[in-house]
């Protein structure tokens, strides 16, 4: 009789533990989704801020646009350690375009998720 009561008590304890584990798992999933949304928003904010700075430079100094967008060789040599500044400008142009595309993809995903 006592053994049956102990077995039933143990079974109730196991069922309660599994129920609490399921609740904790559900809460963790919700927290992870919120954390990922915040991370996406941070990436979009940082990319937009960096892109804004680049556009601000082109507004202030429009003569730089051909060197960046049209891959025109600049008159400088050895700029920032590169033998050919055009290489550096092409790399940075690619990085900005890639970051802009990545930010657009992340923004699209965030809009679809809501």
N, C-alpha and C positions, 0 to 999 in steps of 0.2 A: 504494500500500500504506500509506504513512504517512498519507495523506489519509483513508483509510478508518479507521485507528486513531484519528485525531484526531476524526473524525465520531462514531465509537462512544463515545469518551471524553466528548465534548460531550453526546451523547444520554443517557449514564448520569448526567452532572451535572445535566441538566435534569430527569430523572425523580426524582433524589434531592431536588432543590430543591422540586419539586411535592409530593413526599411529606412533606417537612418543613413546607411551607406548610400542608398539610392537617392535620398534627398540631398546629401552632400555632393554627390556626383552631378546632379542636376544643377545645383547652385554653382559648382565649379565651371560647368559648361557655360552658363550665363555670364559669369565673370570673365571667362576667356573671350567670349564674343565681344563684350564691352571693351576689354583691353585691346583686342585686335582693331576694333573700330576707332579707338583713340589713337592707336599707332598709325592707322591709315590716314587719319586726319592730320597727324603730325607730319607725315611724309608729304602730304599735299601742301601743307603750310610751308614747310621748308623748301620744297621745290618751287613753289610760287614766289617765295621771298627771294631765292637765288635768281630765278628768272627775271624778277622785277629789277634786281640790281644790274643784270646784264642789259636789259632794255633801257634802263636809266643811263647807262654808259653810252649806248648808241644814240640816245636822244641828246645827250650833252655833247657827244663827239660823233656826228653822223659820218665823218670822213673815215671812220673805222669800219663801217659796214661792209665795204667791198672786201676787206681783208678777212672778214669773218664768214660772210655768207657766200661770196663768190670765189673764195680761195685765191684771191689775188695776193701775190708775194709782196710783203711789206718792204719798205726800203731799208729796214734795220737788219743787221747781221748779228748772230750770237745772242739774240734776245732771250733772256731767262735760261741761258745755258743750252739753247738749241742752236745747232749750226744753221738751220733754216727755220726762221720764225713761222713760215707758212705751215710747217709740220705742227708746231704748237697750236697755231690757230685752227687748223683742221681738227686736231684732237679735241680742243675745247668746243668747237662747233658741234662735233659729233656728240660730246658729252652732254651739251645743253639740249640738243635735239632728242637724245635718248632720255634724259631726265624729263623733258617736256612730255614725251610720249608715255613714259612710265606714270607720270602724275595724272595724265589724262585717263590711262587705264585704271588706275586706283580710284580716281574720282568716279568713273563709270561703274566700277564694282560697288562703290559705296552707295551710289544712287540706286542701283539695282537691288541692293540689300535692304533698302528702306521701303 
